[in-house]
Amino acid sequence: MLRRASPTCGSVFDIAAKEQRIREIETLTSDANFWNDPSRAQALMREMATLKASVDAHEQLLQRASDAAVMIELANESNDEAAARDAEGEVRALEAALERAERALMFSGKYDHADAILTIQPGAGGVDAQDWAEMLYHMYLRWAERHGFKVSEIEYTPAEVAGIKNVTLQIAGDCAYGYLRSERGVHRLVRLSPFNAGNTRETSFARVDVYPDIQDDDIHIEINPNDLEIDTYRSQGAGGQNVQKNESAVRIKHIPTGIVVTCQDQRSQTQNRERAMHILKVRLQELEERRREAELRQLRGEHVDAEFGNQIRNYVLHPYRLVKDTRTGYETSQTDEVLDGDLDAFMEAYLKSKIEG
């Protein structure tokens, strides 16, 4: 007996909301003054084209599911092996098409296909937390390597005893930001500490932040030079031909927000300053967009989480071994594999939850 194809992809596509938005844009296009603002009009037309393509794809999948169901019924009724094979083939093709559609939706955000800027800072836990931050650093390096992404070390500050004080990476590759936005938040480690005589169980925290590395032309932030504190210092990274021995590294603090950006990967102080300013603009742009999104959610009466400090994932190495995401419930006991960069299952569980939510 063949199983019946199930066209249950409505929640994934949220078609009702998209159709409503199409109707809203169509109403706007009927206004005689619609093209008075060409930039806005073109943006709305592009949005409508994207929405219609998504709705059409959904309808095609539903039709294929309906056709597959008919094929299965006919094969079961006739007990025809050839028809059964054809029906099974169509079901497998339909499932593959749905998986492709889900993947496309996972990376349908404005900047999802952009490169990413990732920062890691230790939190509570002293030397253990600094060591934990370095473990995360290596975890993301291995994840990027698995995907063939290019990693540039923008800033790296080692701690005195072990681990790091902070690190900033640029990770370049298609959908780098789309994947890594799932990692923003606090990561918690529980293990037997290698840094105390009693080898007791300790809990450590580290903060991961991720920003889309968008182009300056897409950034609409003006920075008052009087709001900046700019310092130079000697690079402290692990080395390499581009790390200079003079004071080429640059640290910029944006006084109104307290955001601090450092850069030491370029050959000259001027280049590091330009790169640090770019990263500062990226972070301020992200901050402004998140503020606007929070205001919109409040206006709609939706609950707004205080995202800073949220613990998104626990990594337990003692007394048992488990990595569990607190947002999706996804978990695995394969802790060594996760710390070696096997993160895709966690990322995709989060991204799918955002689509379905």
N, C-alpha and C positions, 0 to 999 in steps of 0.2 A: 504493500500500500504506500503510495507516494504521499508526502506531506504537502499540505496546501500552502501556497505562497501567501504571505501576510503583508499587505500594503500599509504597515503601521509607521509611516514616516512623517505624519502630519506634525507631531510635536517637534521633530527635528527641524523642519522647515519654517514653522510658525507662519503658515500661509495666510491665515486670516489677517494678521497684522500687516503683512506685505501687500495684500490686496487692498487693504484700507489705505495704506500709504500711497499706492498707485492712484487710487481714486482722488486722494487729496492733491497730488501733483497734477493730475489731469484737470482738476478744477482750477488750479492756479494757471495752467497753460491757456485756459479759455479767457483769461483776463486780457483786455486790450493792451494793458501796460506791461504784460509779462516780459517782453524783450527789451524794456527800457533799461534793465540792468543785465547786460549780456552775460557777465560772469556768473551771476546767480542763476540765470535761466539755463545756461549750459550745464552747470553743476546739477540742477534739478533734472534736466533731461538725461544726464548720465546716470543719476540715481534711479530714475524710472526705468531706464533700459536694463540696469543690473537687476532690479526687482522683478521685472517681467521675465528676464531670462531664468531667474530662480523659480518663479511660479510655473513657467513652461516646463522646466526640468522636473518639477514635482509632479505635474500632470502626466508627463511621459512615463515617470516611474509608476504612478498609479495605474496607467493603462497597461504597462508591461506586466504588473502584478496581476491585474485582472485577466489578461491573456494567459499568463502562466497557470492561473487557477483553473481556467477552462481546459487547458491542455492536460492538467493533472486529472481532472474529472473524466475527460474522455479516455485517457490512458487507463484509469482504474476501471471504467465501465467496460472497455473493450478487452482488457487484459492483454494489450498489445505491447510487447517488450520494446519495439522500436519507438513507439510513441512515448513510452515511459522514459526511455533514454533522452529523447528530445525534450520532454518536460523537465527532467532533472537538469539538463544542460541550461535551459532557460532560467530555472530557479537560481542556479549558480551564477549565471551572468547577471541576473537581477540583483543578487546579494552583492556582487562586485561593484555594480553601478551605484548601489546605495552607499557602499563604503567610500567610493570616490566622491559622491555628493557630500557625505558627512565630512570628509577631509577638506573639501573646498570650503565648507561652512566654518570649519575650525579656524581657517586662516582667511576669513573674510573681513577682518578688522582693517581700519584705515592704514595702519603701519605694520600689519602682520608680516609682510614680505620684506621688511627692512632688516638691515643689520641691527645688532643689539649692543648696548653698552651695559655691562654687568659689574656691579660693585659688591664686595663682601667685607663686612666689618664684624669683629668679635663683639659679643655682648657680655652678659654676666657669666662668670666662671673663671676669671683670671687667666693663668697660663693655659689651662685646659681649653678655654674659649678661643684663645689665640691659635692654639694647635688645631682646634675644630675648624676655624676659619680657613686654615691652610688645607685641611682635608677636603673642604668644600671646593676650594680653588682647584685642587687636582681632580676632583670629581667632574667639574665643569670642563676642564681641559680635555679629559678623556671623552666626555660626551661630545664635545665639538669635534674631536679627532674621529670618533665613530661616524660622524655625519660628513666628514670631509670639509668642515668649516675652517676658515682661517682665523687664528687668534692673535691679536696684538696686545701686548702688555703695556697699557697706558701708564699705570702707576703701581708700584709694589713697594710696600714698607714692611720689612721684617720686624718681628718683635725681638726683645732682648734675649729671652731664654729659649723660646720655641715658637713656631707659628708665625703669624703675620698680624700687623696692626690694621692694615687695610690693603685692598687690591682693587684695581679697576681694569677691566678687560674690554676690548672691542672684539666681538665675535661676528664674523662676516660670512654670510651664506643665505640662500633663499629661505625665508620663513624663520630665520634665527630669532628675531624678536617674537614672532608668533608662537614659537615653542617656549622660549625662555620667560615670557610674561607669566607663565604658570609658576615660576619659581620665586616670585616676589613675596617676601615675608620673612618671618623668623623660623629658623631651623634649629631643632633641639636634639642634643646628643646625650645619651646616658651610657656610661661605660666605666670600667675600672681605670682610674687615673694612673697614667705612667709618670706623673709629676709629683706624687707624694709618697713618703716612705711606707705608709700603710697600704698603698695600692687600693684605696677605698673607692666605692662607687661614687661618681660625680656626675652632675648634670651641667652641661654647657650650652650656651646659646650663641648664634651668629645671625646677622641680618644680611639678607640678599636683596639688592635693588636692581631693577632692570628697566632700561629706557630704550626706546627706538632711536637708532642713530639716523635721524632725519636730516635732510639737507637744509642749509641755511635759508634757502628760498622758501622753505615750508615753515619756517619759524617766524612767528609774529610777536616777538618779545623785544622790547626796548630796554636797555640797561643803562642806568645813570652811572657814569664813571665814578661819581662821588659815593656810590653805594658799594664800592669794591675795595677790599684790602688785598694787595698783591705782594707776595714774598717770593724770593728765589732761594734755592738750597741745592746741595749736592745730591745727585741721584743715588738711591739706596738699593736698587734692584739687584737681581742675581747676576747681572752682567750682560755682556753682548757687545757687538761692535758699535751699536748706537748709543750706549750709555756713556756719558761724558764724566770726566773727573772734576770738572769745574762746576760752578753753580748754574747749571743749565735747567734744572727742574724748576717748575713754577707751581705755586699754590695760590689760588684765588678764593677769597671768601666773599659771598654776597651777604652783606650786613643785614638787610631787612628780613631775609629768610633763614640766615645761618647756614646756608648751603656752602660746603667747602669742596672745591675741585682741585685736584693736583694732577700734573702731567710731567712725565720724565722720559717718554719713549722716543722723542724726536731729537735730532742732532744739535739743535741750537735752542737757546732760551726763547728767541722770537717764535720759532715753530711750536715750542711747548706752550707758550702763552696763547698763541692762536688756537691751538687744539683745546686747551683748557677752557678758553672762552666759548668755543663751540659746544663743549660738553655742558658748561654752565647754562647756555641757552636751551639746550635740549632738556635739561632737568627742570628749568623754570617753565618751559612750554608744557612739559608733562604735568607739573604741579598745577598750572593754570587749567589745563583740560580736566584734570581730576576734580578740581574745585568746582568747575562748571557742571560736571556730571553729578556731583554730590548735591548741588543746588537744585538741579532738575529733578533728582529723585525725591528731594524734600518737597518740592512743589507738587509732585505727583502723589505725595503721601506715603512714599516708600521708605522702608527702614534703611538707614545709612550706617554702615559699619565704620568704626574707628580703625582704619586698616593698620596704622602703625602699631607694631607690637603684636599683631596677630601671629600666633604660632601655627604654621601651616603644615609642618611635618615633623614627626618624631623618628629618630634613628636610635634604636635600643640595641646595644651590643652586650649588655649584661643586666640581669641574670638570664635572659633569653635573647634571641636575635630576631628583630622585627623592624621593618620600616613601614610606617603608616601615615598616610596623608589625612589630616584632620578635616579637610574640606570635602573630600569625596569618599573617604572610608577605604580607598584602595590600599592594599598592604601586601607585603611579601617578606618572607624570612630570608631571602637571598641578599643579605646585607652587603657582603663583599662585592657582589655584582653591581649593586646600586652605587656603592662608593667608587666603583671603577667606571662609572659613567652610564650604566644601564638605566636610564631615566625615562625613556619614551613612554612606557606604560603609565607612569605617574602623570606625565605631561598630557597625554591624550585623554586620560580619565578626567582631568581637570577641564580641558578644553571642551570635551563633549558635555560635561556638566553645565558649562556656561551656555552652550547652544540650547540644551534641553530646558534650562532654567528660564 
